Amino acid sequence: MDIYNDDIPRSRPSVCIPIAARGAGDLERHIAFVKDMSPDLVEFRADYYRGPDCAGAAKIISDGLPGMPLIFTFRKRSEGGARDMEESERTAVILNAISSGYISAVDIEESTVEDRLEEVAAASRSNGIPVIMSYHDFFDMPSYEKLRSKIHNMKQKGADVAKISVTPSNRSEAFAFIDNFVRIKRDTDMPTIAVTMGEHGLFLRLFGWVLDNPIIYAAGLVPTAPGQPPAQFIRWFEK
């Protein structure tokens, strides 16, 4: 999966809608909503899912949305995940999804225990699946130096794409992030997704092309991050 999809006009980012269904009976409702919104990508937030088979749920999503790239994410609690799970068990769920053949990319945190992260990166390479490696700060706007260091670490650990999610505390910090993000991408030479969370990050989500951001995450039936704009609003805003 190439996040810079040549079929999508570069005048706008790709739109990704997360599916945060609680169980198998809820999946069809979420899939129907995504179909109606017609995003470019879909993300399965498996940490919300309470069914016994996350790879099976990924198959249902893939079959229900044919041709749409599917990102598999089982976010850990400390970085915004919906539930606690032992790292060994969480890693097993992710590896099962990677080997299933139903997903297009996997998103995993840079802070994941090193041997588990290496295991996921190696399995992804073996299956031809890109690794989106992510970092989240729900309370602050990290410095340029810290973000550059994080992305450098991601590159060293096998990331194909970096994803940084930050929280500006005011409009000035949000504007300053525009310059920092441009510098970070130039200095790290790494495909990077930026997510600005919270009230003061919302306008940068809407104006994703200002950052030359490849992907905007828009809320599905269940928002999965603070300040995530509704998918309906994103589609209206693009018109």
C-alpha positions in Angstrom: 0.0 0.0 0.0 1.4 3.3 -1.1 0.1 6.1 1.1 0.9 8.5 -1.7 -1.8 7.0 -4.0 -1.3 8.3 -7.5 -5.1 7.8 -8.2 -5.9 10.5 -5.6 -5.4 14.1 -6.7 -2.5 15.6 -4.8 -4.7 18.7 -4.1 -6.1 16.7 -1.2 -4.9 14.0 1.2 -6.4 10.5 1.3 -9.3 10.1 3.7 -9.2 7.2 6.1 -12.2 6.2 8.3 -11.6 3.9 11.3 -14.0 1.1 12.0 -14.3 0.7 15.8 -17.0 -2.0 15.9 -17.5 -3.8 19.2 -18.4 -7.2 17.8 -19.3 -9.2 14.7 -22.9 -8.1 14.8 -21.8 -4.5 14.7 -19.5 -4.8 11.7 -22.1 -4.6 9.0 -23.4 -1.3 10.3 -19.9 0.2 10.3 -19.1 -1.2 6.8 -22.4 0.3 5.5 -21.4 3.7 6.9 -17.9 3.5 5.3 -19.5 2.6 2.0 -21.8 5.6 2.2 -18.8 8.0 3.0 -16.6 6.5 0.2 -13.2 7.1 1.8 -9.9 6.2 0.2 -8.8 3.9 3.0 -10.2 2.2 6.1 -8.6 1.4 9.4 -9.8 -1.6 11.5 -9.3 -0.6 15.2 -9.1 -4.1 16.6 -8.6 -2.8 20.1 -12.3 -1.9 20.2 -13.3 -5.3 18.9 -14.5 -7.8 21.5 -15.0 -10.7 19.1 -12.7 -13.8 19.4 -11.2 -13.5 15.9 -9.8 -10.1 14.8 -8.4 -11.6 11.6 -11.8 -13.0 10.8 -13.3 -9.5 11.3 -10.6 -8.1 9.0 -11.9 -10.6 6.3 -15.4 -9.4 6.8 -14.3 -5.8 6.4 -12.1 -6.6 3.3 -15.0 -8.6 1.7 -17.5 -5.8 2.5 -15.2 -3.1 1.1 -13.6 -4.7 -1.9 -10.6 -2.9 -3.3 -10.3 -0.5 -0.4 -6.9 -0.6 1.4 -7.3 -1.8 5.0 -4.9 -0.7 7.8 -4.9 -3.0 10.9 -4.4 -1.3 14.2 -4.5 -2.8 17.7 -3.6 0.3 19.7 -2.2 -0.3 23.2 -4.0 1.4 26.1 -1.1 3.8 26.9 -1.3 5.3 23.5 -5.0 5.7 23.2 -6.1 2.1 22.9 -9.6 1.0 24.0 -8.5 -1.9 26.2 -5.7 -3.5 28.1 -4.0 -6.6 26.8 -0.7 -8.4 27.6 1.9 -7.5 24.9 2.4 -11.2 24.0 -1.3 -11.6 23.4 -1.6 -8.3 21.5 1.4 -9.2 19.3 -0.1 -12.6 18.5 -3.4 -10.9 17.3 -1.4 -8.5 15.1 0.8 -11.3 13.7 -2.3 -13.3 12.9 -3.8 -10.4 11.0 -0.6 -9.9 9.0 -0.5 -13.6 7.9 -4.3 -13.6 7.1 -3.9 -11.9 3.7 -6.8 -9.5 4.4 -4.9 -6.4 5.4 -2.9 -3.8 3.4 -0.8 -2.2 6.2 -0.3 -2.5 9.9 0.0 0.3 12.4 2.1 -0.3 15.6 3.5 2.0 18.2 7.2 2.9 18.3 7.1 2.4 22.0 6.2 -1.3 21.6 8.6 -3.7 23.5 11.6 -4.0 21.2 11.5 -7.7 20.5 7.8 -7.6 19.8 8.2 -4.7 17.5 11.0 -6.5 15.6 8.7 -9.6 15.3 5.9 -7.5 13.8 8.3 -5.7 11.4 9.8 -8.9 10.2 6.5 -10.6 9.6 5.2 -7.6 7.8 8.3 -7.6 5.5 7.8 -11.3 4.8 4.2 -10.7 3.8 4.8 -7.6 1.8 2.8 -5.4 4.2 4.0 -1.8 5.0 4.6 -0.9 8.7 3.1 2.4 9.9 5.0 3.1 13.1 3.2 5.6 15.4 3.8 7.9 18.3 1.1 9.7 20.3 1.2 12.7 22.7 -2.3 13.4 24.0 -1.2 16.3 26.3 1.6 18.3 24.6 3.3 19.5 21.5 6.8 17.9 21.5 9.7 19.8 20.2 11.1 19.5 16.7 14.1 17.7 18.1 12.0 15.1 19.9 9.8 14.4 16.9 12.8 14.2 14.6 14.4 11.7 17.1 11.2 9.6 17.2 11.0 9.4 13.4 14.7 8.5 13.2 14.1 5.7 15.7 11.1 4.5 13.7 13.2 4.3 10.6 15.9 2.3 12.4 13.3 -0.1 13.8 11.9 -1.0 10.3 9.1 1.5 9.7 8.0 2.2 6.1 5.8 5.1 7.2 6.0 7.3 10.3 2.9 8.6 12.0 3.1 11.3 14.7 0.0 12.4 16.7 0.4 15.5 18.8 -1.8 17.9 20.7 -1.3 21.7 20.3 -2.5 23.7 23.3 -3.2 26.8 21.3 -3.5 28.1 17.8 0.1 29.4 17.8 1.5 26.0 18.6 -0.6 24.5 15.8 0.7 27.1 13.3 4.3 26.5 14.5 3.8 22.8 13.8 3.4 23.4 10.1 7.0 24.6 9.8 8.3 21.9 12.1 6.5 19.2 10.1 8.0 20.5 6.9 11.5 20.4 8.5 11.0 17.0 9.9 10.0 15.4 6.6 13.0 17.1 4.9 15.5 16.2 7.6 14.4 12.6 8.1 13.5 11.7 4.4 10.7 9.5 5.7 7.1 9.3 4.5 5.2 10.8 7.5 1.6 11.2 8.5 0.8 14.0 10.9 -2.2 14.0 13.2 -3.0 17.1 15.3 -5.4 16.2 18.1 -7.8 18.2 20.2 -9.6 21.5 19.7 -6.6 23.4 18.4 -5.5 20.7 16.1 -8.8 20.4 14.2 -8.2 23.0 11.6 -4.9 21.3 10.5 -6.8 18.0 10.1 -9.3 19.8 7.8 -6.5 21.6 5.9 -4.3 18.5 5.5 -2.9 19.7 2.2 -1.2 22.6 4.1 1.1 20.0 5.6 1.2 17.9 2.4 -0.3 15.3 4.7 -0.9 12.0 2.8 -3.8 10.9 5.1 -6.5 12.5 7.1 -8.3 10.4 9.7 -12.0 11.2 9.9 -14.4 9.7 12.5 -16.6 6.8 11.6 -19.6 5.8 13.8 -17.2 5.8 16.8 -14.5 8.5 17.1 -11.1 7.0 18.0 -9.1 10.1 18.8 -9.7 13.5 20.4 -10.8 16.2 17.9 -11.4 13.7 15.1 -13.7 15.4 12.6 -16.8 13.5 11.5 -16.4 11.9 8.1 -19.6 13.6 6.8 -17.9 17.0 7.5 -14.7 16.0 5.8 -16.6 15.0 2.6 -18.7 18.2 2.7 -15.6 20.3 3.3 -13.9 18.8 0.2 -16.7 19.8 -2.2 
